[in-house]
Amino acid sequence: MYAAVQVIARIVNPDDGILGAFAQLVEAGCRLARHQAERGALPAEAWLSLGRAANEPYSIGLDLDDHKDTLVQFGTRAALAASKPPAPAPLVARRRR
C-alpha cells in the first residue's frame, strides 16, 4: 500500500512530478496549435480542444496545492520509514437517526 502512495506522490509532486510535466507539455502544444490555427493550418477546434485538455491537469494541480507538503513527504522513501503508523480517520460523517 505504501508503495502505491509513494508512486502517486511522485506523479503528482508539484515540483518535479509527471503531472506537472504533462501539463507543461500540453500547454506548449496548445500555444503551438494556436499559432497554427491563426495561420489557418489547423482547425480552430483542435486548438480549443488542446486548451481544454491543458486546463484539466492544471486544475488538478491547483486542487493538490493544499497538500503539497504531505505529497513531498510521502514521495521520499525515508519519510515513510521514519513516520509513525497512520491513525484511521473517518471519511464519511454519518447521521444518527
Secondary structure, DSSP 8 states (H G I E B T S, - for coil): -HHHHHHHHHHS-TTT-HHHHHHHHHHHHHHHHHHHHHHTSS-HHHHHHHHHHHHHHHHHHHHHGGGHHHHHHHTSHHHHHHS--------S-----
